[in-house]
């Protein structure tokens, strides 16, 4: 028994360091595994950061290309619209001249017939013609009076025919230039579409716009009774998430308040409904409407952040851009929105596209050509956008 206890004691004394050594080795192994995992994680982080930088540079480059291509598309849209207006004017002038010539066809036929007969029997031939001298002299005097008038009529006729012919040539040239401008527009739109798709793919890798964010916006839109309430809810939600009372201007951007009288229209075209204009509903318009070309490109009028992109009540597809200082741009009437919530926009960056026909946006939906609706708000209250637009964009129809 004593021998057994002695043996057990020896095992206990000798075995303790062995067990401790095994535990230490196990701990070291675990520590090494953790260190290796951390090292691998840091390497992955570096790779991801490097990729993020490359993506950021690529996205920045693509955004510059987007702005340039969108500007080119809008220039072509202006050019095509201008050619179409000129062609309509020339065609109307051609129809008027043709009608005038048709109405005078009988008179012109008589004039031409008389001139043809005189060319065969000139006044000088009367001298040798038979008859009394008095009759010969009288006939010669009559012809002397008639010939200048006939020549004047013939000159007018020749001038009118030449003008009509020149008009036809000009119409042909304008049609050729219109066809060329349409080809250029189609080419630029194709390039813009490709860029938009590439940018959207890149943005998905860098912008974390989740389904939760979309659900949040839908909830806010359903709760808001009108645009003022929607903007207030968006701002309150932003304050809750960021703690910022008023959204500052984007880094490096010109403050919106300094842009009065210099903003471009988001889409090209004449203004057909003015701010404060009486609508068919009896209400006054809180924004302006612009008649655009079918499928016209829509761009951001100023730097800002997309705070809402989706459907809202009678506005249909609505895009709200926060510019800082309490200013918001609201754009509706588009068939397609390309901006995403949370996205920082640069002035001139494409944000959507018009459809092929008018989409209801707030009031006075008369069908026909597409109409873009634009509202400008400060602290949630609508203000007149016309005073903020560049002079070249203030053209109003009606």
Secondary structure, 3 states (H helix, E strand, C coil): CHHHHHHHHHHHHHHHHHHHHHHHHHHHHHHHHHHHHHHHHHHHHHHHHHHHHHHHHHHHHHHHHHHHHHHHHHHHHHHHHHHHHHHHHHHHHHHHHHHHHHHCHHHHHHHHHHHHHHHHCCHHHHHHCCCCHHHHHHHHHHHHHHHHHHHHHHHHHHHHHHHHHHHHHHHHHHHHHHHHHHHHHHHHHHHHHHHHHHHHHHHHHHCCCCHHHHHHHHHHHHHCCCHHHHHHHHHHHHHHHHCCCCCCCCCCCCCHHHHCCCECCCCCCCEEECCCCECCCCCECCCEEEECCCCCEEECCCCEEEEEEEECHHHCEEEEEEEECCEEEEEECCCEECCCCCCEECCCCEEEECCCCCCCCCCCCCCCCCEEEEEEEECCEEECHHHHECHHHCCECC
